[in-house]
Amino acid sequence: MDIDPSASAAEQYAYRLRLHRERAELTQDDVGRECIISGKMIGHFENGRRIPTLDVSKDLDRLFNLDRYFEELHPHVVREVTLPMGFAEYIEYEQQAASLKVYEPQFVPGLLQSEAYARALLSAANRGDRLERGLAVRMGRQDILQQDEPPFIVVLIKEAALREPVGGVDVMREQLAHLLEMMERPNISIQVIPAGRPVYLSSGFTLLGFVEGLGIGYADAAGGYGHLIQAPQQVHALAIRFEQIRGEALPRSESEKRIRAFLEEM
């Protein structure tokens, strides 16, 4: 997307970050090292595809010797994009994860959404530039699927989420076809939870695993009040719940047949 610093706080943040970096004659990798994230992530911040966390904003102020500029701009950026609480920080962890376990009862998870499907979901509450920024963030998260060593992903998704024609029949057909393509990748496993199985959690959640360090969780909630889960006992309890739900899901091969059947029925 083209960056216009007068258009929004998000674009002002992106523009100023690049301006200060270039004035300091630093590469994106240089800045990333100072913020303990990847240079690629800094590039995403500069083109508006990702939203920096508050901690990164403070690191940028320190690096460029600024008086809380990015720190004070950060909440305005988050408010514009309407990210759920804690989700900007979650995105940063997601980019570093070696594995993801996702339970989703209502919609196709963001990492596996087609652009048309994502646009249809986001357009229900966003218009104009806000919609485009939200879509850029959503699709930008999928860059982790193109890494040399992409994370291993297990998705448990309720049958009802695959039958809901988000955006209309054509959009949903494209989305189901996209899921089948994703299932061909050795690092992605999608399992369908058939209707009638005793899985009654109304909100989705994600577990992130890392090569080093403890895992973390993120729980969705209505109204954008999702939150990070970092206490080891709570993460462990969520992991057990995930395996209980997985026990009710169809095997991978049967799930593929079920998704293909849904596609042929539309």
N, C-alpha and C positions, 0 to 999 in steps of 0.2 A: 504494500500500500504506500502511496505517496504521503510524506510526512509534512504537515503544515503546523508549525508550533502555535499558531494563533487559533487553531481549530478546537483544541481540547487540552486538558491537563495531560492525558496520555501521550499525545503527540508532542507536547512541550517537553515532557520527560525524555522521550526518545531523541528529540532534536538536541536538547542540551547535553545529554549523555555523549552523543557523538561529537558535539562541538568541543566539550571539555577534553574528551579523549584525544582528539586530533590536535588540539592546542598543546597538550602535554606530550605529543608525539609518542603515544602509546598504541600498541595494537590491541585488538579485542582479547587476544590471549593474555597480554600483559594485565589488562584490567581484570580479566577473569581470575587470574592467579591471586590478585590482591583481595578479591571478593570470595575466594575459595569456591568458585564455580567455573564452568567451562567458558572458553572464549566464544564458542558457538552460542551459548546462552546470552552473552553480552550482545552478540549480533541480533538475536531475537528481540532483545530489549530495544535496540536501536531501530529496528524496522516495525516495532509495534506488535510483534507476534506473541510476545509473552509479557507478563506483568511482573516487575521486580518485587521482591519481598521487602519488608521494612528493614530487616537486617542488611540486605544488600544496599538499600538506599543509604543507610548510615555508613556503610563501608565506602560508598562512592563519595560521600561528603568528606570523609577522612582522607581518601586518596587525592581528591582535587582541592583539599583545603577550603571547603565551603562551609558556611555557617548554617547547617541544617537545611540546605536548599532541597535536596532530594528527599530527605526525611519528611519535610513538611508538605512536599508535593505528593508524596506517596498516597495518603488517604484520599485525595481528590481523584487520583488515577483509579484506585480500586472502586470508588463510588461510581465513577463514570461507566466502568465496564460491568458493574453489578456482579462481581465475583462473590460467591458465598464466603462467609467468614472463614479465614484460614486457608482458603483455596489457593491463593497466590503462593503461599509457602508450600502447600502440597505439590503444586506444579513443579517447583524446584526439586523437591525430593523425588518426584516421579521421573524426572530427567536422569537421575542418578541410580535408579533402582535396577537391580538385577532380575527381579521377578515381581509380577503383579498378580494378585488374586482378586477378582472383581465379582461381586454379586449385584445384579441389577434387576429389580422387579417390574419396572415400568417402561424403560426405554433402552434402546441400544446404547451401550456405554460410549462415552465421548471418543475414546481412542479408536473405536471401530466404526464411527459414523461416516457416511458419505457427506460430501459438502452440502448437497441438496437437502438431505435429512437434517443435518445440523442447522442449516438456515431456517428450515421450517420450524424446528423446535425453538430456536432463539427469537424468531420473528413474532412469537406469541407475546413477548414482553419487551421487545426492543425494536427501534426504527432507526433508519438513517445511519449516521456515523456510528452510533452506539451498537447497532446491529453488526456493522462491518468490523468494528473492533472486537466484539465478542466472538464473531466468526473466525477472525484471524487468530485469536488466542486458542480457540477450540481446535482449529486445524493445525496450528503450530505445534500443539502437544504431540501430534502424530509423527513428528520428526524422529522420535525415539524408535519408531518401527523401521527406520531406514539406517540405523546405526550399523557399523561393522559387526558388532555383537549386540543385537537387540535383546531386550529383556524377554524372559519366558513369561507368557501371559495365559492365565486360566480365567475364563469368563463363564459365570453361571447366570443364565438369563431366563426369566419366566416366559412361557409360551405366549402369554397375553401381550407381552411387549413386542413380539414378532408379528402379531395379528393386527395390532393397532396401525391403521394406514396413515401415519404421520406424513403430512404434506400431500396426501393423495396417493392413488394407486401407483402411478408411474414412479414417484419418488420412493415409495416403499419397495417396489420391485427392484429398483436400482440398489437400495440398501440391502435387501436380502441377497442379491447377487454379489454385492461387495463382501458380505459376511462369508459366503462360500469361497470367495477368492482368498480371504484372510485365513480360512481354515486350511488352505493348502500349505501354509507356512509351517515349518516344523516347530516354531517357537510359540505358536498360538493355538490354544485349545478352547473351543466353545462348546458348552454343554447346555442343552435346553431342559428346563424344569417343566414337565407336562402339567397341564391344568388338572387340578384336583389333588396334587401332591401336598402334604401337610407342611407347607412353607409359608408362613404368614407374616414375615417381616415386610413392612410397607415401604421401608427406606433401604436404599442400597448402601454398600460399603466396599472399601478397597483395602487390601493389605499389601504393603510394599516390603520387599525383602532386599537386603544389600549384601554384597560380598563381605563387607566388614561392618560390624556394628549391629545393633538391635533393629528389628523391623518396626514399622509404624503403621498406623491405620488412619483411614479417613472415613467418617460416617456422614452420609447425606441426611438432610432433614428438610421438611417443608419450609418454604419462605426464605430459603437461602441461608439457613442457620447451621450448615454443616460444620464439622470441627475435626481437627487433627486429634489422633489418639496416640499418645506416646508412652504412657505408663505400661511397663512390661506385663503386669497382670491383666490389664484390659486388652492389650494386643493379643495375648495368649487366649483369652476368652473368645475374642473375635475369630481367631484362627480355628478354634474348636467349632464354633458356630458355622464357619465356612465349610468345614469338612462334613458337618451334619447335613447342611443343605446340599452339598455335592453328592451325598449318598442318595438323595432323592432325584437327582438329575439323570437324564439319559446318557449312556456312554457317548464318546465323541463320534463314532461312526453312525450311531442311531440318531444323534442330534443333527448330523449333516443331512441325513435322509429326511428328517422332519422339516428342516429349513427349506430344503429343495421342494418338498411337498407344498409348503406354504407359498413358495414362489410360483409353482405351477398352478395353484388354485386362484391366484390373483388375475 
